[in-house]
Amino acid sequence: MADWDDIPERLLMGPGPSPVPPRVRLAMAEPVLGHLDPVFLSMMDRVSSDLRHVFGTENRLTLPLSGTGSAGMEAAVANGVEPGDHVLIVQAGLFGERMADAARRQGADVDVLDVAWGEALDPQALADRLKRSPRPYTAVALVMAETSTGVLQPMDGLSDLVHAHGALFIVDAVTALGGMPVEVDAQGLDIVFSGTQKCLAVPPGLAPITVGERALARLRARRTPVASWYLDLSLLERYWGTERFYHHTAPISMIYALAEGLRLVREEGLPSRFARHRRANRTMAAGVEAMGLALGVEPPIRLPSVITIQVPDGVDDAGVRGRLLNEFQIEIGGGLGPLKGRIWRVGTMGEGARLDPIVRVLAALEAILERTGGVKAAVAAWESSS
């Protein structure tokens, strides 16, 4: 087992977790309070308010679940789906497949709408599936920012299609929240979940979730109890709401971290933060292409927070990632599923969405791949954009 002195300082430029800023790390070292301490309860109120701001919502039930983004997925499905419900899951990557698996485990009758990895959903395909289903769907779920492929799903008009058929709209925004507009209210999204370790630049361990009135009404009219006691939002609402009824011991230090991370978001301002993520993504893309490497996803569906790079023919995917980690202290991600060994996934999120870390990644790739031009092109792209 490694001692504390053995833990290296890595540059986390994979698809998550992302680099954690010093202020967030320091917040975690503050004295631990009780989970019902008045000072901590006040911090909970501020965290909920700041999460509403980032989600773009007025939803009363907006809180960070104690668990990673996968706990957010589990909670969204467990609370939004009952045994026997007819559910449609859009599968455009690994995390869409996981939602389908979670819904089946809840006893739902699951249909899937498959989309090729690296592509976005065609709204007409969704409209056609909803229209021709012999049995109405009670919920439709998709991933807004598919981490496994680097694709950003355009959301305009999708909720109108879903709601026209009486279904709830459940959205995975794990790799979106804090790095691009989510706009829960404007887009009419019913249940949206995320994670702290991506664009919010907070360590993994919490799953922000927001639940709209349509979904709350469905939750309160359930025929069966939520299968998970720990993730039952009707119980968590009593702790995070005005009642403050004890549910579980909250991860105090992680809430501190999220509070400070959200404070940094407010200080920067959402428009500036979104612009910085777009700028960083364009900068990384310019550097990659200048080195003669091909990108996996082109605009306008390229995810601002994760860029995918096609592994060149004859290059050892794992070997390159191993050298980045061991020689340069840089972590990037490899491909998953059908893209395993075919792409690298590089995060341009949170504190990694800045020029210095991008230059470090490109300089290391130049050295390993014996290619040039990436750093120069990236600096020029950063300086010419905003």
C-alpha positions as CSV (number, residue, x, y, z in Angstrom):
1,M,0.0,0.0,0.0
2,A,1.3,3.4,-1.0
3,D,2.1,6.0,1.7
4,W,0.9,9.5,1.4
5,D,4.4,10.6,0.3
6,D,4.1,8.1,-2.6
7,I,1.0,9.8,-4.2
8,P,2.1,11.7,-7.3
9,E,0.8,15.0,-8.5
10,R,-0.8,14.0,-11.8
11,L,-2.3,16.3,-14.4
12,L,-5.8,14.8,-14.9
13,M,-6.7,15.4,-18.5
14,G,-8.9,12.3,-19.1
15,P,-12.7,12.2,-19.2
16,G,-12.8,12.6,-15.5
17,P,-12.0,13.2,-12.7
18,S,-10.7,16.7,-13.7
19,P,-8.0,18.8,-11.9
20,V,-9.2,20.1,-8.5
21,P,-8.4,23.8,-7.8
22,P,-6.5,24.6,-4.6
23,R,-9.4,26.4,-3.0
24,V,-11.6,23.3,-3.3
25,R,-8.9,21.1,-1.8
26,L,-8.4,23.5,1.1
27,A,-12.2,23.6,1.7
28,M,-12.1,19.9,2.3
29,A,-9.6,20.4,5.2
30,E,-12.0,22.6,7.2
31,P,-13.3,21.3,10.5
32,V,-16.0,18.6,10.2
33,L,-19.4,19.7,11.6
34,G,-22.4,17.5,12.4
35,H,-24.9,16.9,9.6
36,L,-27.6,18.8,11.5
37,D,-25.3,21.6,12.7
38,P,-27.0,25.0,12.0
39,V,-23.9,26.2,10.2
40,F,-23.9,23.1,8.0
41,L,-27.6,23.4,7.3
42,S,-27.1,26.9,6.1
43,M,-24.3,25.7,3.8
44,M,-26.8,23.1,2.4
45,D,-29.2,25.9,1.5
46,R,-26.5,27.7,-0.4
47,V,-25.4,24.6,-2.2
48,S,-28.9,23.9,-3.3
49,S,-29.4,27.5,-4.5
50,D,-26.1,27.5,-6.4
51,L,-27.0,24.1,-8.0
52,R,-30.3,25.6,-9.2
53,H,-28.3,28.4,-10.8
54,V,-25.9,26.0,-12.6
55,F,-28.8,23.7,-13.7
56,G,-30.8,26.6,-15.0
57,T,-33.8,25.8,-12.9
58,E,-36.2,26.9,-10.1
59,N,-36.9,23.3,-9.1
60,R,-37.4,23.0,-5.3
61,L,-35.9,19.5,-5.2
62,T,-32.3,20.2,-6.3
63,L,-29.6,18.6,-4.2
64,P,-26.3,16.7,-4.3
65,L,-26.8,13.0,-3.7
66,S,-24.2,11.2,-1.6
67,G,-22.5,9.2,-4.3
68,T,-20.8,9.5,-7.6
69,G,-22.6,10.3,-10.9
70,S,-23.6,6.7,-11.2
71,A,-25.6,7.2,-8.0
72,G,-27.4,10.0,-9.8
73,M,-28.2,7.7,-12.6
74,E,-29.5,5.1,-10.2
75,A,-31.6,7.6,-8.3
76,A,-33.1,9.1,-11.5
77,V,-34.1,5.7,-12.8
78,A,-35.2,4.3,-9.4
79,N,-37.5,7.3,-8.7
80,G,-38.7,7.9,-12.2
81,V,-39.4,4.3,-13.2
82,E,-41.6,1.7,-11.6
83,P,-41.8,-2.1,-12.2
84,G,-43.7,-2.8,-15.4
85,D,-43.3,0.8,-16.8
86,H,-42.6,1.0,-20.5
87,V,-39.4,2.9,-20.9
88,L,-37.4,4.1,-23.9
89,I,-33.6,4.6,-23.5
90,V,-31.5,6.3,-26.2
91,Q,-28.3,4.3,-26.5
92,A,-25.6,6.3,-28.2
93,G,-22.7,5.1,-26.1
94,L,-21.7,3.3,-22.9
95,F,-23.6,5.5,-20.5
96,G,-26.9,5.1,-22.4
97,E,-26.4,1.4,-22.2
98,R,-25.9,1.7,-18.4
99,M,-29.2,3.6,-18.1
100,A,-31.0,0.8,-20.0
101,D,-29.4,-1.7,-17.6
102,A,-30.5,0.3,-14.6
103,A,-34.0,0.5,-15.8
104,R,-34.2,-3.2,-16.4
105,R,-33.0,-3.8,-12.9
106,Q,-36.0,-1.7,-11.7
107,G,-38.3,-4.1,-13.4
108,A,-39.2,-1.8,-16.3
109,D,-40.1,-3.0,-19.8
110,V,-37.2,-1.4,-21.7
111,D,-37.0,-0.5,-25.3
112,V,-33.8,1.0,-26.7
113,L,-33.3,3.4,-29.6
114,D,-29.8,2.7,-30.8
115,V,-27.6,5.5,-32.2
116,A,-24.2,4.7,-33.7
117,W,-21.3,5.6,-31.4
118,G,-19.9,9.0,-32.4
119,E,-23.2,10.2,-33.7
120,A,-26.1,12.2,-32.2
121,L,-29.7,11.3,-32.1
122,D,-31.9,12.3,-35.0
123,P,-35.0,13.9,-33.4
124,Q,-37.1,12.4,-36.2
125,A,-36.0,8.9,-35.2
126,L,-37.2,9.7,-31.7
127,A,-40.5,11.1,-32.9
128,D,-41.1,8.0,-35.1
129,R,-40.4,5.6,-32.3
130,L,-42.7,7.4,-29.9
131,K,-45.5,7.5,-32.5
132,R,-45.4,3.9,-33.5
133,S,-45.0,2.3,-30.1
134,P,-48.1,0.2,-29.5
135,R,-47.9,1.0,-25.7
136,P,-47.1,4.5,-24.4
137,Y,-43.8,5.1,-22.7
138,T,-43.8,6.4,-19.2
139,A,-40.2,7.7,-19.4
140,V,-37.6,8.5,-22.0
141,A,-34.0,8.8,-21.1
142,L,-30.8,9.9,-22.9
143,V,-27.3,11.1,-22.2
144,M,-26.8,14.8,-23.1
145,A,-23.0,14.6,-23.0
146,E,-21.8,11.1,-23.9
147,T,-18.4,10.7,-22.2
148,S,-17.6,7.5,-24.0
149,T,-17.8,9.1,-27.5
150,G,-17.3,12.9,-27.0
151,V,-20.7,13.7,-28.6
152,L,-22.9,16.5,-27.3
153,Q,-26.6,15.7,-27.9
154,P,-28.6,18.8,-29.3
155,M,-31.5,19.1,-26.9
156,D,-33.8,21.6,-28.7
157,G,-37.3,20.2,-29.1
158,L,-36.7,16.8,-27.6
159,S,-38.7,17.4,-24.4
160,D,-41.7,18.5,-26.5
161,L,-41.7,15.2,-28.3
162,V,-41.4,13.3,-25.1
163,H,-44.1,15.2,-23.2
164,A,-46.5,15.0,-26.2
165,H,-46.7,11.3,-25.5
166,G,-47.1,11.7,-21.7
167,A,-43.6,10.5,-20.7
168,L,-41.1,11.9,-18.3
169,F,-37.8,13.1,-19.8
170,I,-34.7,11.9,-17.8
171,V,-31.3,13.3,-18.8
172,D,-27.7,12.4,-17.9
173,A,-25.7,15.7,-17.7
174,V,-22.7,14.2,-15.9
175,T,-20.1,15.6,-18.3
176,A,-22.1,18.8,-19.1
177,L,-23.0,20.5,-15.8
178,G,-20.8,23.6,-15.2
179,G,-19.1,23.5,-18.6
180,M,-22.0,24.2,-21.0
181,P,-25.7,25.2,-20.7
182,V,-28.0,22.6,-19.4
183,E,-31.1,24.8,-19.1
184,V,-33.4,22.4,-17.3
185,D,-36.4,24.8,-17.2
186,A,-36.0,26.2,-20.6
187,Q,-35.6,22.8,-22.2
188,G,-38.4,21.2,-20.1
189,L,-36.3,18.4,-18.6
190,D,-37.9,16.4,-15.8
191,I,-35.1,14.7,-14.0
192,V,-31.5,15.7,-14.6
193,F,-28.4,14.3,-12.8
194,S,-24.7,15.0,-12.9
195,G,-21.4,14.4,-11.1
196,T,-19.0,16.7,-9.3
197,Q,-15.8,15.4,-10.8
198,K,-16.1,16.8,-14.4
199,C,-16.8,20.4,-15.3
200,L,-17.5,21.5,-11.7
201,A,-13.8,20.6,-10.8
202,V,-14.7,19.0,-7.5
203,P,-13.5,15.5,-6.4
204,P,-15.8,12.6,-7.2
205,G,-18.3,11.7,-4.5
206,L,-21.5,13.7,-5.1
207,A,-24.2,13.5,-7.7
208,P,-26.1,16.8,-8.2
209,I,-29.7,16.1,-9.3
210,T,-32.8,18.2,-10.0
211,V,-36.4,17.1,-10.2
212,G,-39.2,19.1,-11.8
213,E,-42.8,19.3,-10.7
214,R,-44.0,16.8,-13.4
215,A,-41.6,14.2,-12.1
216,L,-42.4,15.0,-8.4
217,A,-46.1,14.4,-9.1
218,R,-45.3,11.1,-10.7
219,L,-43.1,10.2,-7.7
220,R,-45.9,11.0,-5.3
221,A,-48.4,8.9,-7.3
222,R,-46.2,5.8,-7.4
223,R,-48.0,2.4,-7.1
224,T,-44.9,0.9,-5.4
225,P,-42.2,2.3,-3.1
226,V,-38.9,3.3,-4.6
227,A,-36.7,0.2,-4.5
228,S,-33.7,2.0,-3.0
229,W,-34.2,3.4,0.5
230,Y,-30.9,5.3,0.3
231,L,-31.8,7.0,-3.0
232,D,-35.5,7.6,-2.4
233,L,-35.9,11.3,-3.3
234,S,-39.1,11.6,-1.3
235,L,-37.1,10.8,1.8
236,L,-34.1,12.9,0.8
237,E,-36.4,15.8,0.2
238,R,-37.3,15.9,3.9
239,Y,-33.6,16.3,4.8
240,W,-32.7,18.8,2.2
241,G,-35.9,20.7,2.5
242,T,-37.3,22.8,5.4
243,E,-38.1,19.8,7.5
244,R,-34.5,18.8,8.0
245,F,-35.6,15.3,9.0
246,Y,-32.5,13.0,9.5
247,H,-32.0,10.6,6.6
248,H,-28.3,9.7,6.5
249,T,-25.0,11.3,7.6
250,A,-24.1,13.6,4.8
251,P,-20.4,13.6,3.5
252,I,-19.6,16.9,5.2
253,S,-16.2,17.5,3.7
254,M,-17.5,16.8,0.2
255,I,-20.3,19.3,0.6
256,Y,-17.6,21.8,1.6
257,A,-15.8,21.0,-1.6
258,L,-18.9,21.4,-3.7
259,A,-19.8,24.7,-2.0
260,E,-16.4,26.1,-2.8
261,G,-16.5,24.7,-6.4
262,L,-19.9,26.4,-6.9
263,R,-18.6,29.6,-5.4
264,L,-15.8,29.5,-8.1
265,V,-18.5,29.0,-10.8
266,R,-20.4,32.1,-9.6
267,E,-17.2,34.2,-9.4
268,E,-16.3,33.3,-13.0
269,G,-19.9,33.6,-14.2
270,L,-21.7,30.9,-16.3
271,P,-21.3,32.7,-19.7
272,S,-17.6,33.2,-19.2
273,R,-17.2,29.6,-17.9
274,F,-19.0,28.1,-20.9
275,A,-17.0,30.3,-23.3
276,R,-13.7,29.1,-21.6
277,H,-14.7,25.5,-22.2
278,R,-15.5,26.1,-25.8
279,R,-12.2,28.0,-26.2
280,A,-10.2,25.2,-24.6
281,N,-11.8,22.6,-26.8
282,R,-11.1,24.6,-30.0
283,T,-7.5,25.1,-28.8
284,M,-7.0,21.4,-28.2
285,A,-8.6,20.6,-31.5
286,A,-6.3,23.0,-33.3
287,G,-3.2,21.5,-31.7
288,V,-4.3,17.9,-32.4
289,E,-5.0,18.6,-36.1
290,A,-1.7,20.5,-36.5
291,M,0.1,17.4,-35.5
292,G,-1.6,15.5,-38.2
293,L,-4.0,13.6,-35.9
294,A,-7.7,13.1,-36.7
295,L,-10.5,14.0,-34.3
296,G,-13.2,11.6,-33.5
297,V,-16.1,14.0,-33.6
298,E,-16.7,17.2,-35.6
299,P,-18.7,20.3,-34.8
300,P,-21.5,21.0,-34.1
301,I,-21.9,17.8,-32.0
302,R,-18.4,17.8,-30.5
303,L,-18.6,17.8,-26.7
304,P,-16.9,20.9,-25.3
305,S,-15.6,19.0,-22.2
306,V,-14.2,15.9,-23.9
307,I,-12.3,15.7,-27.2
308,T,-11.7,12.4,-28.9
309,I,-8.5,11.7,-31.0
310,Q,-8.3,8.8,-33.4
311,V,-5.3,6.6,-32.5
312,P,-3.0,6.6,-35.6
313,D,-2.4,3.4,-37.5
314,G,0.5,1.5,-36.0
315,V,0.5,3.3,-32.7
316,D,0.1,1.5,-29.5
317,D,-2.8,3.1,-27.7
318,A,-2.1,1.8,-24.2
319,G,1.7,2.3,-24.7
320,V,1.2,6.0,-25.4
321,R,-1.1,6.5,-22.4
322,G,1.3,4.6,-20.2
323,R,4.2,6.9,-21.3
324,L,2.1,10.0,-20.7
325,L,1.3,8.8,-17.2
326,N,4.8,7.5,-16.2
327,E,7.0,9.9,-17.9
328,F,5.0,13.1,-18.0
329,Q,2.5,12.6,-15.1
330,I,-0.4,13.2,-17.4
331,E,-3.6,11.0,-17.5
332,I,-5.8,10.8,-20.5
333,G,-8.5,8.2,-21.3
334,G,-8.7,5.4,-23.8
335,G,-11.7,4.2,-25.8
336,L,-14.5,2.1,-24.4
337,G,-16.7,-0.5,-26.0
338,P,-16.4,-0.6,-29.8
339,L,-14.0,2.4,-29.6
340,K,-11.5,0.6,-27.4
341,G,-8.0,0.9,-28.8
342,R,-9.3,3.3,-31.5
343,I,-9.5,6.7,-29.7
344,W,-8.0,8.7,-26.9
345,R,-10.3,10.8,-24.8
346,V,-8.9,14.0,-23.5
347,G,-10.7,16.2,-21.1
348,T,-11.0,20.0,-21.6
349,M,-13.1,20.5,-18.5
350,G,-13.0,22.4,-15.3
351,E,-9.4,23.5,-14.5
352,G,-8.2,21.5,-17.4
353,A,-10.0,23.9,-19.7
354,R,-7.1,26.3,-19.7
355,L,-4.1,26.9,-22.0
356,D,-1.3,25.6,-19.7
357,P,-2.6,22.1,-19.2
358,I,-3.5,21.8,-22.9
359,V,0.0,22.8,-23.9
360,R,1.4,20.2,-21.5
361,V,-0.7,17.4,-23.1
362,L,0.2,18.5,-26.6
363,A,4.0,18.9,-25.8
364,A,4.0,15.4,-24.3
365,L,2.2,13.9,-27.3
366,E,4.7,15.7,-29.6
367,A,7.6,14.0,-27.8
368,I,6.0,10.5,-27.7
369,L,4.6,10.5,-31.3
370,E,7.6,12.4,-32.7
371,R,5.3,15.0,-34.3
372,T,5.5,18.8,-34.2
373,G,3.2,21.8,-34.5
374,G,0.7,21.0,-31.9
375,V,1.8,23.4,-29.2
376,K,2.4,26.3,-31.6
377,A,-1.1,25.9,-33.2
378,A,-2.8,25.6,-29.8
379,V,-1.2,28.8,-28.5
380,A,-2.2,30.6,-31.7
381,A,-5.8,29.3,-31.5
382,W,-6.1,30.3,-27.8
383,E,-4.8,33.8,-28.4
384,S,-7.0,34.3,-31.4
385,S,-10.3,33.2,-29.7
386,S,-12.3,34.1,-26.6
